[in-house]
Each structure stands twice: as C-alpha cells, then as structure tokens.
Amino acid sequence: MSKSAAGLLILALLSGAVHFSLFEDTEISLPLLGSGVFAVLFVLALAAGRRIKFDPVLR
C-alpha cells in the first residue's frame, strides 16, 4: 500500500468517526460525505498503485 493510499484510508476512517461521534442523529453530514470521497480516492489509489507495481521492469 502506498503512502497516499494509507493516508486516504486514515482520513476516511477519521471522518467517519467524526460523523458518528458528533452527528449521531443526522443521516447525512459533511464528515460522512468526506468519508465517502476519501474512500473512493483510497480505492483509486490502490488501483493505481497496483497497476504501477506490476508493470514489467523497464530497461
């Protein structure tokens, strides 16, 4: 896992925790939307890292 993917995972988890700790009664909040955005970016970072990781060795 790349550093950017790890950072995005941490941001997604932290913003989800903020949503559940501060906005228990609301269904949609800004931290929950941020968590979704960070999660999508995390998956994209994993896919990009995997594509780069398995490229043939350049000579």
C-alpha positions as a printed NumPy array, in Angstrom:
array([[  0.   ,   0.   ,   0.   ],
       [  1.364,   3.352,  -0.98 ],
       [  1.693,   6.292,   1.385],
       [ -1.102,   8.166,  -0.364],
       [ -3.449,   5.179,  -0.092],
       [ -2.643,   4.792,   3.605],
       [ -3.247,   8.496,   4.177],
       [ -6.592,   8.365,   2.392],
       [ -7.627,   5.32 ,   4.424],
       [ -6.795,   7.147,   7.654],
       [ -8.712,  10.242,   6.508],
       [-11.757,   8.135,   5.584],
       [-11.759,   6.38 ,   8.955],
       [-11.262,   9.607,  10.902],
       [-14.02 ,  11.474,   9.097],
       [-16.359,   8.507,   9.599],
       [-15.538,   8.513,  13.308],
       [-16.208,  12.266,  13.482],
       [-19.596,  11.723,  11.856],
       [-20.586,   9.015,  14.314],
       [-19.332,  10.92 ,  17.347],
       [-20.751,  14.376,  16.541],
       [-23.753,  13.762,  14.289],
       [-25.449,  10.682,  15.743],
       [-28.996,  11.794,  14.923],
       [-28.418,  13.02 ,  11.349],
       [-28.186,  10.676,   8.4  ],
       [-26.061,  12.815,   6.063],
       [-23.386,  15.236,   7.203],
       [-20.266,  16.822,   5.776],
       [-17.876,  14.378,   7.515],
       [-19.877,  11.436,   6.137],
       [-19.667,  12.848,   2.614],
       [-15.957,  13.436,   3.108],
       [-15.571,   9.859,   4.282],
       [-17.201,   8.633,   1.08 ],
       [-14.962,  10.801,  -1.076],
       [-11.832,   9.663,   0.759],
       [-12.926,   6.022,   0.436],
       [-13.352,   6.359,  -3.336],
       [ -9.975,   8.065,  -3.634],
       [ -8.463,   5.284,  -1.48 ],
       [ -9.742,   2.614,  -3.879],
       [ -8.421,   4.592,  -6.854],
       [ -5.024,   4.965,  -5.166],
       [ -4.924,   1.213,  -4.55 ],
       [ -5.762,   0.518,  -8.195],
       [ -3.148,   2.986,  -9.433],
       [ -0.525,   1.546,  -7.1  ],
       [ -1.266,  -1.985,  -8.22 ],
       [ -1.034,  -1.027, -11.892],
       [  2.335,   0.648, -11.375],
       [  3.605,  -2.115,  -9.108],
       [  3.071,  -4.927, -11.609],
       [  4.484,  -3.216, -14.697],
       [  7.362,  -5.059, -16.341],
       [ 10.847,  -3.93 , -15.424],
       [ 11.922,  -1.013, -17.561],
       [ 15.374,  -1.28 , -19.1  ]])
